[in-house]
Amino acid sequence: MPIATLTRIMRCVLPDHAKVADDAKETIQECVSEFISFITNEANERCHREYRRTVTPNDVVAAMEGLGFGNYVEPLTVFINKHRAQQDCCPPPRQATHQPLPPPPQMARLPAVDGYVPSPPAVDVANYLEMPQMRDYFVGPYRGGGGGGEQFDPFK
């Protein structure tokens, strides 16, 4: 994702007087890329298990749920349905219409205070250690490399 796009998103949620260092922007960019790859990989594996070649929005939603990001399923489903409604209203040339996803079960929500709507709760980092898929995805390629060793492994 381009740094300019990330900067624009960050400015929307930060106070006007806040400044973000360039290396912080680059770090966020790397994290976003890793997150997208992580979710996409899981959605793609689902397609392979079902002998399909095309990843659909439903695959992405299922991947988010399966990887422990259930907090984001409802907002993602709402976005997908709004996007599909817009596409149905004014479809681009040669594109089929979509059926909306069924709404996810209602979760407890905090009330909005003075226009502030709290973001979904973050995934507990401690759970990553208990999630072998997450651990193996991030740590797997680096195991057996030079340096470090078992005594320096933060996931053990």
C-alpha positions as CSV (number, residue, x, y, z in Angstrom):
1,M,0.0,0.0,0.0
2,P,1.5,3.4,-0.9
3,I,2.8,5.5,1.9
4,A,0.7,8.5,0.8
5,T,-2.5,6.4,1.3
6,L,-1.3,5.3,4.7
7,T,-0.5,8.8,5.6
8,R,-4.0,10.0,4.6
9,I,-5.6,7.2,6.7
10,M,-3.4,8.0,9.7
11,R,-4.3,11.7,9.5
12,C,-8.0,10.9,9.6
13,V,-7.7,9.2,13.0
14,L,-4.9,11.3,14.6
15,P,-5.4,14.7,16.1
16,D,-4.5,17.6,13.7
17,H,-1.4,18.5,15.7
18,A,0.1,15.0,15.6
19,K,3.1,14.2,13.5
20,V,4.2,10.8,12.3
21,A,7.9,10.0,11.7
22,D,8.8,8.6,8.3
23,D,10.2,5.4,9.8
24,A,6.9,4.9,11.7
25,K,5.1,5.2,8.3
26,E,7.4,2.7,6.8
27,T,6.8,0.3,9.7
28,I,3.1,0.6,9.4
29,Q,3.4,0.0,5.6
30,E,5.3,-3.2,6.3
31,C,2.8,-4.4,8.9
32,V,-0.1,-3.7,6.5
33,S,1.6,-5.6,3.7
34,E,2.2,-8.6,6.1
35,F,-1.4,-8.5,7.3
36,I,-2.8,-8.5,3.8
37,S,-0.5,-11.3,2.8
38,F,-1.5,-13.3,5.9
39,I,-5.2,-13.0,5.2
40,T,-4.9,-13.5,1.5
41,N,-2.8,-16.6,2.0
42,E,-5.5,-18.1,4.2
43,A,-8.3,-17.2,1.8
44,N,-6.3,-18.7,-1.1
45,E,-5.8,-21.9,0.8
46,R,-9.5,-22.1,1.4
47,C,-10.0,-21.8,-2.4
48,H,-7.5,-24.6,-3.0
49,R,-9.2,-26.9,-0.5
50,E,-12.5,-26.3,-2.4
51,Y,-10.8,-26.7,-5.8
52,R,-11.5,-23.1,-6.9
53,R,-9.2,-20.7,-8.5
54,T,-10.8,-17.3,-7.6
55,V,-10.7,-15.8,-4.1
56,T,-14.0,-14.2,-3.3
57,P,-15.0,-11.7,-0.6
58,N,-16.6,-14.6,1.3
59,D,-13.2,-16.3,1.3
60,V,-11.6,-13.2,2.8
61,V,-14.4,-13.0,5.5
62,A,-14.0,-16.7,6.3
63,A,-10.2,-16.2,6.5
64,M,-10.6,-13.3,8.9
65,E,-12.9,-15.3,11.1
66,G,-10.7,-18.4,11.0
67,L,-7.5,-16.5,11.9
68,G,-9.0,-14.9,15.0
69,F,-10.0,-11.6,13.5
70,G,-13.7,-12.1,14.1
71,N,-14.0,-8.5,15.4
72,Y,-13.6,-7.3,11.9
73,V,-16.2,-9.6,10.2
74,E,-19.2,-7.4,10.9
75,P,-17.6,-4.1,9.6
76,L,-16.2,-6.0,6.6
77,T,-19.5,-7.5,5.8
78,V,-21.3,-4.1,6.0
79,F,-18.6,-2.7,3.6
80,I,-19.0,-5.5,1.2
81,N,-22.8,-5.2,1.1
82,K,-22.6,-1.4,0.6
83,H,-20.1,-1.9,-2.2
84,R,-22.3,-4.5,-3.9
85,A,-25.3,-2.3,-3.6
86,Q,-23.4,0.5,-5.3
87,Q,-22.2,-1.9,-8.0
88,D,-25.8,-3.0,-8.5
89,C,-27.0,0.6,-8.7
90,C,-24.4,1.7,-11.3
91,P,-22.6,-1.5,-12.5
92,P,-19.5,-1.1,-14.5
93,P,-19.7,-2.5,-18.1
94,R,-19.8,-6.3,-18.3
95,Q,-20.0,-7.0,-14.6
96,A,-22.5,-9.3,-12.9
97,T,-24.5,-8.3,-9.9
98,H,-23.9,-9.7,-6.5
99,Q,-26.0,-11.1,-3.7
100,P,-25.4,-9.5,-0.3
101,L,-23.9,-11.5,2.5
102,P,-26.2,-12.4,5.4
103,P,-25.5,-10.1,8.3
104,P,-23.3,-11.5,11.0
105,P,-24.6,-12.1,14.5
106,Q,-24.9,-8.9,16.5
107,M,-22.0,-8.2,18.9
108,A,-22.1,-6.0,22.0
109,R,-21.2,-2.4,21.0
110,L,-20.1,0.6,23.0
111,P,-22.3,3.6,22.5
112,A,-20.9,6.5,20.4
113,V,-19.8,9.4,22.6
114,D,-19.8,12.9,21.0
115,G,-19.4,11.5,17.5
116,Y,-16.5,9.2,18.5
117,V,-17.1,5.6,17.5
118,P,-14.5,3.3,19.1
119,S,-12.7,1.0,16.8
120,P,-13.0,-2.8,17.2
121,P,-10.9,-4.2,20.0
122,A,-7.5,-5.4,19.0
123,V,-6.6,-9.0,18.9
124,D,-4.8,-10.0,22.1
125,V,-1.1,-10.5,21.3
126,A,-0.9,-13.3,23.9
127,N,-3.3,-15.3,21.7
128,Y,-0.8,-15.1,18.8
129,L,1.5,-17.4,20.8
130,E,-1.3,-19.9,21.1
131,M,-2.2,-19.7,17.4
132,P,0.2,-22.0,15.6
133,Q,-1.0,-20.7,12.2
134,M,0.0,-17.1,13.1
135,R,3.2,-18.2,14.8
136,D,4.3,-20.4,11.9
137,Y,3.3,-17.8,9.3
138,F,5.5,-15.1,10.8
139,V,8.3,-17.1,12.4
140,G,8.4,-20.1,10.0
141,P,10.6,-18.6,7.3
142,Y,13.1,-17.5,9.8
143,R,13.6,-20.7,11.8
144,G,16.9,-22.4,11.1
145,G,18.5,-19.2,10.0
146,G,21.9,-18.0,11.3
147,G,22.2,-16.4,14.7
148,G,19.8,-16.5,17.6
149,G,18.9,-20.0,18.6
150,E,16.2,-21.6,20.7
151,Q,17.1,-19.5,23.8
152,F,16.3,-16.3,21.8
153,D,13.0,-17.5,20.3
154,P,10.3,-15.2,21.7
155,F,7.5,-17.7,20.7
156,K,8.8,-20.6,22.9
